[in-house]
Amino acid sequence: MRTYTAIAPLQSALRNCRQQGQRIAFVPTMGNLHEGHLELVRRARTLADIVVVSIFVNPLQFGPNEDLDAYPRTLAADKEKLFSEGVQHLFLPEAEDIYPEGMALQTQVQVPDLSETLCGSSRPGHFTGVTTVVSKLFNIVQPDVAVFGEKDFQQLTIIRKMVADLCIPVQIEGVATARDTDGLAKSSRNGYLSNEQRKLAPLIHATLVSCRDAVACGFDNFLQLESHARMQLLQAGFEPDYFAIRDARTLRAVNENTEEIAILAAARLGSTRLIDNVRLTLNPVSDWGMLASP
Ligand code: PAF
């Protein structure tokens, strides 16, 4: 595995790969890699000859009250994992490489509407930080395909929209959420949970699943389902940010054009903010009462 901190040598190596007709897959990350990230890498390997992973804790996507410095950095362990997974190129830029003139003067890429709802309401500017850095990384790596986790479903939806709107020639692949055996979605943030909180945390997924089951059974009072779920989480000791039943493509209210429903939740356990989602494909030939799970 070759490691690059500067942009030019990475681009020159990738140019050689392209000249040899090799297909390039890209997995952008912020490090502190867990099984969920490794699943992305494994999928990337099935899609291309060369896998490029980036590790960059992007300051532009952290709000003023979010502790960028406390974000876990585990570079030595990350490198070992990526090497064992057969990654050929690791890109490890510094903030000065990505934002040479500082963040205030950086041109930004903003996906309107989708970036403002759900996590975007409580984390203003977060998704613009994500889309800006992802579009820069796409321009640097110029991959054929890029792989993202479905756990960050809003992020994946926004990136798909950005790529479509800006005609960026990159195929976007989503990979199903990796979970612990009790259903908790794997996340870098799980490491912040106390033992007590860790025992409670799978309730987010369980609540999402029972809500999906209720919708699949034809229960269509979504407001009631959402407030029941929020109440369940609150009573268990979570501080829910949102629990929302949405159209999976627009992340807005479900309507007669909805083909897939996403049920998304974000809640704090102590100071740790957890997110998760489940989805439900609607059967196009049936009415509201008959839905089919994926
Ligand atoms: O999902 C993440 O880890 C980050 O948001 C990403 C896509 C690497 C951009 O910094």
Residues whose N, C-alpha, C, O or C-beta is under 5 A from the ligand:
A	BS01	PAF	P28 T29 M30 F56 N58 V130 V133
